[in-house]
Amino acid sequence: MFETQRLRARSWTLDDAEQAHVMYGDPEVVRHIGGDLRESVDATRELLALILERTPTLPAGMGSFPLALRETGEIVGAALIKPLPDDDGKRTEDIEIGWHLARCHWGNGYATEAGRALLEKGFIELDLPILHAVVEEPNAASHVVARRLGMNDEGMTDAYYGSVLRHYVLHRSDWQARSARETDL
């Protein structure tokens, strides 16, 4: 799917349930990603089965991907690139990028590293003109990541997920211009 200096994003498998449960069984992690706490490894395995079932229905190259450390294979989080759902759960044409990490891996820069790779995947590999991120207001860390990625704060929106969320966007042309400036330095 993609690799960074420290991370490898790949497809989920049901064998990932135990490691994934470190995230999806932690109330501090799931409170910012819909609040759907998984009470057991088996419940997390069911979530992964749903993800695996849903992935082929998404546009090519999109989905949710575990983020594993390249050196050890340990799953530290997840990254996603997919259509945003409207209030009724129907897919919109707006494509979001997102990230979440197991709490024991917060503060290591993995979300920003994965976010940069998602921008590259979206703008180069998938040839998308614009990418979106939506963040719950109290999720200070994800606001910081969106800003580090150069995403523009468009204010609050109630257009997605049936929630009021902070909406960030980045146009490919702005990303390309910023990338060119960084290369020139």
C-alpha positions as CSV (number, residue, x, y, z in Angstrom):
1,M,0.0,0.0,0.0
2,F,2.8,2.4,1.0
3,E,6.0,2.7,3.0
4,T,7.6,5.5,4.9
5,Q,11.0,5.7,6.6
6,R,9.6,3.9,9.7
7,L,6.2,2.5,8.7
8,R,4.7,0.0,6.3
9,A,1.0,0.2,5.5
10,R,-0.6,-3.0,4.2
11,S,-3.9,-4.8,4.0
12,W,-5.6,-5.9,7.2
13,T,-5.9,-9.6,8.0
14,L,-8.0,-11.3,10.7
15,D,-4.7,-12.4,12.3
16,D,-4.2,-8.7,13.1
17,A,-7.0,-8.7,15.7
18,E,-4.9,-9.0,18.8
19,Q,-2.6,-6.2,17.9
20,A,-5.5,-4.1,16.5
21,H,-7.4,-4.6,19.8
22,V,-4.7,-2.5,21.5
23,M,-6.3,0.5,19.6
24,Y,-10.0,-0.5,19.2
25,G,-10.2,-1.8,22.8
26,D,-8.9,1.4,24.3
27,P,-11.5,4.0,25.2
28,E,-8.9,6.8,24.9
29,V,-8.3,5.9,21.2
30,V,-11.8,5.2,20.1
31,R,-13.4,8.2,21.7
32,H,-12.1,10.3,18.7
33,I,-13.0,7.8,16.0
34,G,-16.6,7.2,16.6
35,G,-16.5,5.8,20.1
36,D,-17.2,2.2,19.1
37,L,-15.2,0.4,21.8
38,R,-14.4,-3.2,21.0
39,E,-14.7,-5.2,24.3
40,S,-12.7,-8.2,23.2
41,V,-10.2,-9.5,20.7
42,D,-13.1,-11.4,19.1
43,A,-15.1,-8.2,18.7
44,T,-12.0,-6.5,17.1
45,R,-11.8,-9.5,14.7
46,E,-15.4,-8.9,13.7
47,L,-14.5,-5.2,13.0
48,L,-11.6,-6.3,10.8
49,A,-13.9,-8.7,9.0
50,L,-16.2,-5.8,8.3
51,I,-13.3,-3.7,7.0
52,L,-12.2,-6.6,4.8
53,E,-15.7,-7.0,3.4
54,R,-16.1,-3.3,2.7
55,T,-12.7,-2.7,1.2
56,P,-13.5,-4.2,-2.3
57,T,-16.5,-1.8,-2.6
58,L,-14.2,1.2,-2.3
59,P,-12.6,2.9,-5.2
60,A,-9.3,1.2,-6.2
61,G,-6.4,2.0,-3.9
62,M,-8.6,3.2,-1.1
63,G,-9.3,1.7,2.3
64,S,-8.1,1.3,5.9
65,F,-4.6,0.0,6.4
66,P,-2.7,-1.1,9.5
67,L,0.5,0.8,10.1
68,A,3.3,-1.5,11.1
69,L,6.8,-0.7,12.2
70,R,9.1,-1.7,9.3
71,E,11.7,-3.0,11.7
72,T,9.5,-5.3,13.8
73,G,6.1,-5.6,12.1
74,E,4.3,-4.4,15.2
75,I,1.1,-2.6,14.4
76,V,1.2,0.9,15.9
77,G,-1.9,2.4,14.2
78,A,-4.0,2.7,11.2
79,A,-4.3,5.0,8.2
80,L,-7.2,5.5,5.8
81,I,-8.1,7.1,2.5
82,K,-11.7,6.7,1.5
83,P,-14.9,8.6,0.6
84,L,-16.4,10.5,3.4
85,P,-19.9,9.4,4.4
86,D,-22.7,11.9,4.6
87,D,-25.2,12.1,7.6
88,D,-27.0,9.0,6.2
89,G,-23.8,7.0,5.8
90,K,-23.9,7.3,2.0
91,R,-20.5,7.9,0.4
92,T,-19.8,11.4,-0.9
93,E,-17.3,12.3,-3.6
94,D,-15.1,13.9,-0.9
95,I,-12.1,11.7,-0.1
96,E,-10.7,11.8,3.4
97,I,-7.4,10.9,4.8
98,G,-7.2,9.8,8.4
99,W,-5.0,8.2,11.0
100,H,-5.2,6.8,14.5
101,L,-2.6,5.2,16.8
102,A,-2.4,2.9,19.7
103,R,-2.0,5.1,22.8
104,C,1.5,3.6,23.6
105,H,2.7,5.1,20.3
106,W,1.3,8.6,20.6
107,G,3.9,11.4,20.4
108,N,6.3,9.6,18.0
109,G,5.4,11.4,14.8
110,Y,3.9,8.3,13.2
111,A,0.6,10.1,12.4
112,T,2.3,12.9,10.6
113,E,4.6,10.4,8.8
114,A,1.6,8.4,7.7
115,G,-0.4,11.5,6.8
116,R,2.4,12.7,4.4
117,A,2.4,9.3,2.7
118,L,-1.4,9.4,2.4
119,L,-1.2,12.8,0.7
120,E,1.3,11.4,-1.8
121,K,-0.9,8.4,-2.4
122,G,-3.9,10.5,-2.9
123,F,-2.4,13.2,-5.1
124,I,0.1,11.1,-7.1
125,E,-1.1,7.5,-7.2
126,L,-4.8,8.2,-7.2
127,D,-4.6,11.6,-9.0
128,L,-7.1,13.3,-6.7
129,P,-7.5,17.1,-6.9
130,I,-8.4,17.6,-3.2
131,L,-8.2,15.7,0.0
132,H,-10.2,16.2,3.2
133,A,-9.7,15.4,6.9
134,V,-12.3,15.7,9.6
135,V,-11.4,15.9,13.3
136,E,-13.5,16.0,16.4
137,E,-12.9,19.3,18.2
138,P,-11.3,17.9,21.4
139,N,-8.8,15.8,19.4
140,A,-5.9,18.3,19.8
141,A,-3.3,15.9,18.4
142,S,-5.1,15.3,15.1
143,H,-5.6,19.0,14.6
144,V,-1.8,19.4,15.0
145,V,-1.2,16.7,12.4
146,A,-3.6,18.2,9.9
147,R,-1.9,21.5,10.2
148,R,1.6,20.0,9.9
149,L,0.4,18.4,6.7
150,G,-0.4,21.8,5.4
151,M,-4.1,21.2,5.4
152,N,-6.3,24.3,5.5
153,D,-8.8,24.7,8.4
154,E,-12.2,25.3,6.8
155,G,-14.0,25.6,10.1
156,M,-16.7,23.4,11.5
157,T,-19.0,21.2,9.3
158,D,-21.9,18.9,10.0
159,A,-21.8,17.4,6.5
160,Y,-20.1,14.1,7.4
161,Y,-20.6,11.2,9.8
162,G,-23.7,12.8,11.4
163,S,-21.4,14.8,13.6
164,V,-20.0,18.4,13.9
165,L,-16.4,18.1,13.0
166,R,-13.5,20.4,12.2
167,H,-12.9,20.2,8.4
168,Y,-9.5,20.4,6.8
169,V,-8.8,20.4,3.1
170,L,-5.7,20.4,0.9
171,H,-5.7,21.0,-2.9
172,R,-3.2,19.1,-5.0
173,S,-1.9,22.4,-6.5
174,D,-1.2,23.8,-3.0
175,W,0.5,20.6,-2.0
176,Q,2.6,20.6,-5.2
177,A,3.6,24.2,-4.7
178,R,4.6,23.6,-1.1
179,S,6.6,20.4,-2.1
180,A,8.4,22.4,-4.8
181,R,9.4,25.1,-2.2
182,E,10.6,22.5,0.2
183,T,12.7,20.9,-2.5
184,D,14.3,24.3,-3.4
185,L,15.5,24.8,0.2
